[in-house]
Amino acid sequence: MTSKKILTLVFVKEPGKILLGMKKRGFGQGRWNGFGGKVEKGETILEGAKRELLEESGITANSLNRVGLINFEFENDPVILEVHIFKTSDCIGSPIETEEMRPQWYAEDSIPFNQMWPDDHLWFPYMFSNKIFEAYFLFKGMDVIVSHWIKEMKNLDNIIVS
Ligand SMILES: Nc1[nH]c(=O)nc2c1ncn2[C@H]1C[C@H](O)[C@@H](COP(=O)(O)OP(=O)(O)OP(=O)(O)O)O1
């Protein structure tokens, strides 16, 4: 029997650059990524995304735009991670280092993909060209992608996040 964990991932964008955070602990430790985590009981996915962004970076998002939806499966693990990805340029505050994340701005043409999850370089181009996508990745361990697909979508309106 498989089960699903609902997670969020938020990227703060400004023209030509993106805010990443170095994950200091927990799942994905040592990798640059957006800000996010598990959606808690009683909150919507959108609320969870905003909460995690604030907790991990000190930034408050007024609004979030859908970027994509990825299901991650790991060999020999019944738990599927359903990750809802958002971006925003409509936010308040400056990034601060937190217990979980060390934020840093990166130019869009110098993203540190070799220190990120191995799937990121495959779907970041969709995000940077404002294409909405759905994807699936099957991992062996934390470093090897066994199989995957990525599909551009018109929208993700069938999956309610608000
Ligand atoms: N293959 C992958 N590629 C990627 O880009 N992001 C991934 C990923 N697998 C997981 N993530 C993201 C989703 C989510 O934002 C984050 C993991 O969040 P978690 O909540 O599991 O982190 P923690 O273990 O720190 O738990 P919290 O106590 O909720 O903060 O990593």
The ligand as an ORCA input file, in Angstrom:
! r2SCAN-3c Opt
* xyz 0 1
  N      13.531     15.517     -5.549
  C      13.255     16.731     -5.063
  N      13.548     17.838     -5.778
  C      13.282     19.077     -5.317
  O      13.577     20.046     -6.015
  N      12.697     19.287     -4.116
  C      12.397     18.232     -3.395
  C      12.642     16.920     -3.807
  N      12.198     16.078     -2.831
  C      11.701     16.862     -1.838
  N      11.817     18.171     -2.191
  C      11.409     19.317     -1.383
  C       9.968     19.381     -1.048
  C      10.000     20.139      0.270
  O      10.035     21.545     -0.010
  C      11.310     19.749      0.899
  C      11.215     18.666      1.962
  O      10.380     19.130      2.952
  P      10.254     18.431      4.372
  O       9.115     19.043      5.065
  O      10.247     16.948      4.248
  O      11.551     18.889      5.027
  P      11.942     18.675      6.503
  O      12.466     17.283      6.630
  O      12.875     19.783      6.786
  O      10.594     18.806      7.352
  P       9.807     20.054      7.997
  O       9.850     19.740      9.447
  O       8.393     19.997      7.422
  O      10.492     21.339      7.621
  O      12.111     19.245     -0.150
*
